[in-house]
Amino acid sequence: MPVSFLAVDYRLKVAAYYGILIFLGLFLRPLIEKFALDELYHAVTRAPFRRMMEREAARREVEFRHKQHNKRYRYMRYLSKELPPKW
């Protein structure tokens, strides 16, 4: 019959919990610092955000160029007032 985790003695659970806390506190942080895992994590998570911001900036630049083009060429459909009458 399989032993359930709920059937394990409470003292054993507490010992396992404290063992995990000690492992995380004493051994995990030096490993993270040694292998620079925190810097790798930030670099990996920053890349998609940076690409998203670059796409948004490119889209805004294209919209700005379209608006500038429209401003410049919108009035080319009309005759200039400098032209002689009945041109």
Short mmCIF file of the C-alpha atoms (twelve columns), coordinates in Angstrom:
data_MODEL
# 
_entry.id   MODEL 
# 
loop_
_atom_site.group_PDB 
_atom_site.id 
_atom_site.type_symbol 
_atom_site.label_atom_id 
_atom_site.label_alt_id 
_atom_site.label_comp_id 
_atom_site.label_asym_id 
_atom_site.label_seq_id 
_atom_site.Cartn_x 
_atom_site.Cartn_y 
_atom_site.Cartn_z 
_atom_site.pdbx_PDB_model_num 
ATOM 1  C CA . MET A 1  0.000  0.000  0.000   1 
ATOM 2  C CA . PRO A 2  1.518  3.376  -1.019  1 
ATOM 3  C CA . VAL A 3  2.356  5.795  1.759   1 
ATOM 4  C CA . SER A 4  0.599  9.114  1.398   1 
ATOM 5  C CA . PHE A 5  2.386  12.353 2.192   1 
ATOM 6  C CA . LEU A 6  -0.458 13.141 4.566   1 
ATOM 7  C CA . ALA A 7  0.285  10.011 6.547   1 
ATOM 8  C CA . VAL A 8  3.902  11.064 7.196   1 
ATOM 9  C CA . ASP A 9  4.670  12.164 10.731  1 
ATOM 10 C CA . TYR A 10 4.340  15.897 11.386  1 
ATOM 11 C CA . ARG A 11 7.888  16.122 12.779  1 
ATOM 12 C CA . LEU A 12 9.266  14.666 9.560   1 
ATOM 13 C CA . LYS A 13 7.356  17.262 7.528   1 
ATOM 14 C CA . VAL A 14 8.763  20.065 9.690   1 
ATOM 15 C CA . ALA A 15 12.279 18.656 9.365   1 
ATOM 16 C CA . ALA A 16 11.898 18.449 5.579   1 
ATOM 17 C CA . TYR A 17 10.544 22.006 5.484   1 
ATOM 18 C CA . TYR A 18 13.467 23.341 7.506   1 
ATOM 19 C CA . GLY A 19 15.879 21.310 5.399   1 
ATOM 20 C CA . ILE A 20 14.520 22.923 2.254   1 
ATOM 21 C CA . LEU A 21 14.739 26.382 3.836   1 
ATOM 22 C CA . ILE A 22 18.342 25.803 4.890   1 
ATOM 23 C CA . PHE A 23 19.223 24.515 1.411   1 
ATOM 24 C CA . LEU A 24 17.622 27.509 -0.244  1 
ATOM 25 C CA . GLY A 25 19.200 29.952 2.183   1 
ATOM 26 C CA . LEU A 26 22.723 28.582 2.323   1 
ATOM 27 C CA . PHE A 27 23.374 26.861 -0.979  1 
ATOM 28 C CA . LEU A 28 21.074 28.280 -3.604  1 
ATOM 29 C CA . ARG A 29 22.082 31.941 -3.355  1 
ATOM 30 C CA . PRO A 30 25.837 31.281 -3.808  1 
ATOM 31 C CA . LEU A 31 25.026 29.084 -6.805  1 
ATOM 32 C CA . ILE A 32 22.876 31.817 -8.303  1 
ATOM 33 C CA . GLU A 33 25.607 34.385 -7.743  1 
ATOM 34 C CA . LYS A 34 28.387 32.106 -8.998  1 
ATOM 35 C CA . PHE A 35 26.678 31.248 -12.269 1 
ATOM 36 C CA . ALA A 36 25.088 34.728 -12.630 1 
ATOM 37 C CA . LEU A 37 21.674 33.148 -13.052 1 
ATOM 38 C CA . ASP A 38 19.926 36.307 -11.908 1 
ATOM 39 C CA . GLU A 39 21.638 38.323 -14.652 1 
ATOM 40 C CA . LEU A 40 20.776 35.662 -17.220 1 
ATOM 41 C CA . TYR A 41 17.163 35.693 -16.038 1 
ATOM 42 C CA . HIS A 42 16.941 39.466 -16.385 1 
ATOM 43 C CA . ALA A 43 18.607 39.393 -19.802 1 
ATOM 44 C CA . VAL A 44 16.240 36.695 -21.061 1 
ATOM 45 C CA . THR A 45 13.119 38.389 -19.712 1 
ATOM 46 C CA . ARG A 46 14.217 41.817 -20.918 1 
ATOM 47 C CA . ALA A 47 14.705 40.718 -24.547 1 
ATOM 48 C CA . PRO A 48 11.001 40.219 -25.449 1 
ATOM 49 C CA . PHE A 49 10.091 43.498 -23.739 1 
ATOM 50 C CA . ARG A 50 12.851 45.306 -25.655 1 
ATOM 51 C CA . ARG A 51 11.670 43.806 -28.962 1 
ATOM 52 C CA . MET A 52 8.096  44.854 -28.180 1 
ATOM 53 C CA . MET A 53 9.220  48.411 -27.418 1 
ATOM 54 C CA . GLU A 54 11.284 48.536 -30.630 1 
ATOM 55 C CA . ARG A 55 8.262  47.394 -32.669 1 
ATOM 56 C CA . GLU A 56 6.082  50.036 -31.019 1 
ATOM 57 C CA . ALA A 57 8.692  52.738 -31.682 1 
ATOM 58 C CA . ALA A 58 8.968  51.673 -35.331 1 
ATOM 59 C CA . ARG A 59 5.182  51.721 -35.686 1 
ATOM 60 C CA . ARG A 60 4.989  55.214 -34.158 1 
ATOM 61 C CA . GLU A 61 7.755  56.414 -36.473 1 
ATOM 62 C CA . VAL A 62 5.914  55.075 -39.535 1 
ATOM 63 C CA . GLU A 63 2.681  56.748 -38.407 1 
ATOM 64 C CA . PHE A 64 4.539  60.027 -37.865 1 
ATOM 65 C CA . ARG A 65 6.090  59.842 -41.349 1 
ATOM 66 C CA . HIS A 66 2.649  59.138 -42.862 1 
ATOM 67 C CA . LYS A 67 1.167  62.131 -41.056 1 
ATOM 68 C CA . GLN A 68 4.008  64.388 -42.211 1 
ATOM 69 C CA . HIS A 69 3.565  63.154 -45.783 1 
ATOM 70 C CA . ASN A 70 -0.177 63.759 -45.613 1 
ATOM 71 C CA . LYS A 71 0.348  67.291 -44.314 1 
ATOM 72 C CA . ARG A 72 2.792  68.064 -47.092 1 
ATOM 73 C CA . TYR A 73 0.793  66.609 -49.987 1 
ATOM 74 C CA . ARG A 74 -2.769 67.201 -48.820 1 
ATOM 75 C CA . TYR A 75 -2.987 70.623 -50.425 1 
ATOM 76 C CA . MET A 76 -1.424 69.625 -53.745 1 
ATOM 77 C CA . ARG A 77 -4.889 68.721 -54.991 1 
ATOM 78 C CA . TYR A 78 -5.934 72.356 -54.853 1 
ATOM 79 C CA . LEU A 79 -4.723 75.067 -57.176 1 
ATOM 80 C CA . SER A 80 -2.271 77.490 -55.735 1 
ATOM 81 C CA . LYS A 81 -3.420 81.066 -55.219 1 
ATOM 82 C CA . GLU A 82 -0.221 82.194 -56.900 1 
ATOM 83 C CA . LEU A 83 -1.400 80.835 -60.264 1 
ATOM 84 C CA . PRO A 84 -3.067 83.202 -62.719 1 
ATOM 85 C CA . PRO A 85 -6.876 83.077 -63.013 1 
ATOM 86 C CA . LYS A 86 -8.391 80.346 -65.192 1 
ATOM 87 C CA . TRP A 87 -5.146 78.437 -65.198 1 
# 
